[in-house]
C-alpha cells in the first residue's frame, strides 16, 4: 500500500507553540535510539524549508499491550503529523506481535513537525482502546540513507508502563520545487483516500449464518452433576452469547444469528462453552475453533465440533452467503437520486417479486447532512464531531470534522433491510486523541416512521433516549421495501444485537418496572370489577345491556367471532384516534416523567458510586435483583405491546393484525374447527420429523416483539427543535 500526502502549515500559531512546548518536555531517548541504530554519530542539520519524500515501511510490533479479555489485542497504527491523520494501517486480529509490512510514502515540507504514531486495539461497536504512542523526529534523519528504527510506545498517563515497540524502516529523500503541483493534487485527494480507508475497514464481504442446535455429553460443573451451559462465539471483532439452558448436559439451544465476514477468505470462528454461575465467575467448560475458509459458499454445512480434551460436542448448521447492501459514500454518489437506479430498486422490491429471497426485505438510504449547536466537549469551547449510523448489527462511521460545533458531513449511508421494524440509530461523538470519544447526542428513528426524501431536523437526545441534549442533526432518509416480505418477516424471531449495554442495578428502575406491571394488573382488575358490577346491577341500564349481549352472544357463538371481536376493538380505537377523542400520547407523557426520575437516579449512582459503594454492598444479590428487575420489565413490555397493538401506535402492525384476523375469521367460518385443529396438530407433530434442526418459535410472540413498548415509544418520539423542552422541564434539567 502506498499513499502520498502534502502536509504544510496545518496548525495555528497557538497550537504550534503547544506542540513545541510538549516536544521540549519529552526526553530525547528516541532520537538517540535512531542515531544509535542507523547513524552512528552526529549529522549535519537539514534545511527545513525544502520539500522531502519520506518512505516508511511499517514492519511489525513487539510485545504490545493486552487490551482484550482473552489476553490478546487487535492492533492497528495511525500516522499523524501536525495533528492530522495521514495513514491508517490494516487491523491484525488477536496478535501482540503483529506483522504489517505496509509501505507508506509521505511528502513533507517541514521537518520540525515530528511524525506521531498511535496504536489502538480495534473493538467492534465500541470505542477502540489506546495501546501507546511514539514520536519520530524527522530533523534527526540522514538524507538518502535507509534506517531501521525501533520506537518504544508510551502512554502519557502511565509513563512507566511497558507497552511494547514498533519496528520501522525509514528513508528521507529530497524533492525539488517542481513537484509542488503534484503535491497540491495529492493534498486534494487526502480526504478521499482516508475516507476510502475508513470505508474498507468497515464494510464486510459476506454473511455467516449460524444455527446453534445442541450440545452433547458436556462435562458437569455443578455439585449436582449437571451444568447451566451457554456458548460464546467470536469472529474477528464480533462477539455473540447464546441463551443459558439450566441443569443439563445435553442442552437444546435452537438459536440462529448472523455474523459479518470482513476477510475474503473467511477467518477463524472461535467457540467456547461456559457454565452459568450466580454470584461468582462463570466456569469454563471447553472450546473449539472453526476455519471458515474451508467451507464452501451458498451451502448449509451440518457440523459436529468436538470440544478440546473430550469435554463434549456441539452441533451447528453454518451457511456462508454473499454480502448484503451496505455502503458509505459522498452526496455526489447517491444511488436513489438517479431516476434509473431508483426505478431499478423499486422494481426489485415490487409485489411481483414478493417470494424471491424472503430475507431481502428492502433498502434504506440515509443522508447525514450536518449538525448545529452541538455540545462543546473540548476546553477550547469546540468539538471534533463524527457520526455513527447503526441498523441492528450494521454499523458505519463518518469522517471527523475538527474544531467546530456546526459540522457538515454530507455522507450517504446505504443499508440492506432485513426487518422493516428495525430502528436506525444515529449517534454523534467527539473524537479525542488519547482516550475514548465523548458522547454528544443520539437519535433513534424507526424505519416505518421515515418519510422518503424529507429533510428533517432531529433534536439530539441522551444515551437512554429519554430527554433532549444540546444540538440538532439534519437527516434525509429513503426506505424502499416489499410489504409482503416485511409482513412475513414479522412472524419470525427478530435479529439479536451482538452488543447490548449491560443492565444497571437501580432501585428507581426496579420501582419503575414494578409500577409498569402494576398498571397492567390494575387494568385487568378494573375490567374484572366492571364485569362484576354488571352482575351486581349497580347500574340497571348497563346490567340489562350486558345481560342481553351475553344471551345473544352465547346462543349464537361460533369460533370465528373471536377474531371478529378483536377486529371490532381495533376498528373502535381507529375511529377514536381519527376523530381525536383519544390518543396514546397520554400514557407516553406519564412514562416520560417516570423516566426523568430514573435518569436522575442513574446520574446520582454514577457520581456517588465510589463514595457509597452501592454495588459492593449488594454484590451477593445483584444477580437476583437484576433478574427480578428484568422479569418485571418483560412482563410490563408484554402488556404494553398488547395495548399498543390495539391503539394503533404502529399503523403497519395494526393493519397487519386486521389482515390476519380477517383471514382467521374467514377460515374458521368456512372450515370446521376439527379440521383446523387436526391440521395444526399434524404440523406440530411432524415438524421435528420434517426438519430435525428446526428452530421453534411462536408467531404471536414474534409479532408482539415488533410492537414498541411505552418506553420505546418515548425513545422513538421526535422532538421539535423549537419546543424540545417545556419551561418546567427546562428548570428541572438546568437547576442552575
C-alpha positions, 0 to 999 in steps of 0.5 A: 500500500502506498499513499502520498500526502502534502502536509504544510502549515496545518496548525495555528500559531497557538497550537504550534507553540503547544506542540513545541512546548510538549516536544521540549518536555519529552526526553530525547531517548528516541532520537538517540535510539535512531542515531544509535541504530542507523547513524552512528554519530552526529549529522549535519542539520537539514534545511527545513524549508525544502520539500522531502519524500519520506518512505516508511515501511511499517514492519511489525510490533513487539510485545504490545499491550493486552487490551482484550479479555482473552489476553490478546489485542487487535492492533492497528497504527495511525500516522499523524503529523501536525495533528492530522491523520495521514495513514491508517494501517490494516487491523491484525486480529488477536496478535501482540506481535503483529506483522504489517509490512505496509509501505507508506510514502509521505511528502513533507515540507517541514521537518520540525513537525515530528511524525506521531504514531498511535496504536489502538486495539480495534473493538467492534461497536465500541470505542477502540482502546489506546495501546501507546504512542511514539514520536519520530523526529524527522530533523534527526534523519540522514538524507538518502540513507535507509534506517531501521528504527525501533520506537518504544510506545508510551502512554502519557498517563502511565509513563512507566508502563511497558507497552511494547515497540514498533519496528520501522524502516525509514528513508528521507529523500529530497524533492525539488520545487517542481513537484509542488503541483503534484503535491497540491493534487495529492493534498486534494485527494487526502480526504478521499483516500482516508475516507476510502480507508475508513470505508474498507475497514468497515464494510464486510464481504459476506454473511455467516449464518449460524444455527446453534442446535445442541450440545452433547455429553458436556462435562458437569460443573455443578455439585449436582452433576449437571451444568447451566451451559451457554456458548460464546462465539467470536469472529474477528471483532464480533462477539455473540452469547447464546441463551443459558439452558439450566441443569443439563448436559445435553442442552437444546439451544435452537438459536440462529444469528448472523455474523459479518465476514470482513476477510475474503477468505473467511477467518477463524470462528472461535467457540467456547462453552461456559457454565452459568454461575450466580454470584461468582465467575462463570466456569469454563467448560471447553472450546473449539475453533472453526476455519471458515475458509474451508467451507464452501459458499451458498451451502448449509454445512451440518457440523459436529465440533468436538470440544478440546480434551473430550469435554463434549460436542456441539452441533451447528448448521453454518451457511456462508452467503454473499454480502448484503447492501451496505455502503458509505459514500459522498452526496455526489454518489447517491444511488436513489437520486438517479431516476434509473437506479431508483426505478431499478430498486423499486422494481426489485422490491415490487409485489411481483417479486414478493417470494424471491429471497424472503430475507431481502426485505428492502433498502434504506438510504440515509443522508447525514447532512450536518449538525448545529449547536452541538455540545462543546466537549473540548476546553477550547469551547469546540468539538471534533464531531463524527457520526455513527449510523447503526441498523441492528448489527450494521454499523458505519462511521463518518469522517471527523470534522475538527474544531467546530460545533456546526459540522457538515458531513454530507455522507450517504449511508446505504443499508440492506433491510432485513426487518422493516421494524428495525430502528436506525440509530444515529449517534454523534461523538467527539473524537479525542486523541488519547482516550475514548470519544465523548458522547454528544447526542443520539437519535433513534428513528424507526424505519416505518416512521421515515418519510422518503426524501424529507429533510428533517431536523432531529433534536439530539437526545441522551444515551437512554433516549429519554430527554433532549441534549444540546444540538440538532442533526439534519437527516434525509432518509429513503426506505424502499421495501416489499410489504409482503416480505416485511409482513412475513418477516414479522412472524419470525424471531427478530435479529439479536444485537451482538452488543447490548449495554449491560443492565444497571442495578437501580432501585428507581428502575426496579420501582419503575418496572414494578409500577409498569406491571402494576398498571397492567394488573390494575387494568385487568382488575378494573375490567374484572370489577366492571364485569362484576358490577354488571352482575351486581346491577349497580347500574340497571341500564348497563346490567340489562345491556350486558345481560342481553349481549351475553344471551345473544352472544352465547346462543349464537357463538361460533369460533370465528367471532373471536377474531371478529371481536378483536377486529371490532376493538381495533376498528373502535380505537381507529375511529377514536384516534381519527376523530381525536377523542383519544390518543396514546400520547397520554400514557407516553407523557406519564412514562416520560416523567417516570423516566426523568426520575430514573435518569436522575437516579442513574446520574446520582449512582454514577457520581456517588458510586465510589463514595457509597459503594452501592454495588459492593454492598449488594454484590451477593444479590445483584444477580437476583435483583437484576433478574427480578428487575428484568422479569418485571420489565418483560412482563410490563413490555408484554402488556404494553405491546398488547395495548399498543397493538390495539391503539394503533401506535404502529399503523403497519402492525395494526393493519397487519393484525386486521389482515390476519384476523380477517383471514382467521375469521374467514377460515374458521367460518368456512372450515370446521374447527376439527379440521383446523385443529387436526391440521395444526396438530399434524404440523406440530407433530411432524415438524421435528420429523420434517426438519430435525434442526428446526428452530421453534418459535411462536408467531404471536410472540414474534409479532408482539416483539415488533410492537414498541413498548411505552418506553420505546415509544418515548425513545422513538418520539421526535422532538421539535427543535423549537419546543424540545423542552417545556419551561418546567422541564427546562428548570428541572434539567438546568437547576442552575 
